């Protein structure tokens, strides 16, 4: 059962982010994307954030949109409270027989407040540089180092991360200011900045943050409350407001929905655009 926070029903007179009127525009862009950098076969997007933020659910949502049906390749867990993703998992999206779309996601073990649980910051830094092999199983107590199984000594451009995406539930933004994992996320963000890797953020579960948005998901960018959560998160992590997106992932929904797709695809298109800019300046 969802737990709703107190949310004002106040709406802005204009949305603070405009979504395309053509509901197929962003989907067409995403499906047709190809890296112009001839040294890259795909664009790699890494999602990171606390346990339960919705990283795996976002990957499933993207897959559902591309396949035109609800999918569940990235396993999720709404019960344990601990990170369900244990490995550095790559997700490619089927385009047809023996063919894939030209971007991939990496899902990663979530951050936890417990010092002896969750992914280590140093391991994420290695992943950014392409040193973590796909399917490597993370250890909360021992960081990966050169010579270990799962360590890639000579990463290619395809192995490196081209876009870093922070994932946080919109209904938890005001509650995480003192959480220890926020400092870990800042450290990862600074490391990515030093490498020149572009960054975005998505605030998930916007329907749980504001019941008015649950009634009509297209109200998300009109919601004054959700705009305040974006402002707060921007100050916490230093990510510009223009690079923070609102989404509602697919859950028990039986069919794909154009309005949910608009929010997800708006965020995905910007991830691809930022990553493409990064690849073109290497």
C-alpha positions, 0 to 999 in steps of 0.5 A: 500500500502506498504512503502519501505525504502531505501534498498541497493541491496548488498548481502553477499556472504554467508547467515548469517543463514543457512536454511535447504535444506529439506523444510519439516525438520522443519515442521516435527520437529514442528508437532512431538514436545512433552514436555519431562517434564511430568508436562507440557501438552504444551509449552507456547510462548508469543509474545510481541512488539509494535502495528502493529508489526505482532504478530497476523499475525505470529500466523495466519502464523503458523496456515496456515502452520500447516493446509496447507491453509491460515487461519485467526483466530487471527484478525488483523487491518492495519488501526487504528494504535491502538492495535487491540488485547485487551485480553490475548488470547491463540491460540491452533493449531488443529492437528485432531479431539479433538487433538492439537499440543503441543505448544500454543501462547499467543497474547497480547495487543501491546505497544504504545508510548502514556502513556495512551495506550497499554499494561502495563509492569507490566501486562506482568510481571504477564503474564510471571508468569502465573497470567493472565487468558486466555481472560483477557481484559487489561486496559491501565490505571489500572494494574491487581492485586491479587483479580481482575477478571482475576488474577490467584492466583495459576498458574500451569506450563502450565499457565506460559510462557516458551518462550518470543518472541519480534516482531518488523517490520524490516522496523521500526528498525532504526526508533524506537531508541527513541520510549518510548516502547523500554524502556518498551520492555527492562524492560520486557526482564530483568524481563524475564531474572530474571525468566530464561525465554529464549528469541528470536526475530522475525523481520517481514515484511522483504519484506517491509524493502527490495524490493530485498527480496520481489522479492525472499524471500529466499534472506532474510539471504543474505541481507546486509541491513537486517543483519544491522537491526538485528545488530541494534535491537540486540544492542537496546534490548540486544538479541543475533544476533543468536536469531533474525529471519527474517520472512514474515507473510502471508497476502493476499496470497491465498496459502501457499508457501514453501519459506515463510514457511522456514523462519517462521518454522526456527524461530518457531523451535528455539522457541520450542527448547529454550522452551523445554530446559527451561522446562527440567531444571525446 
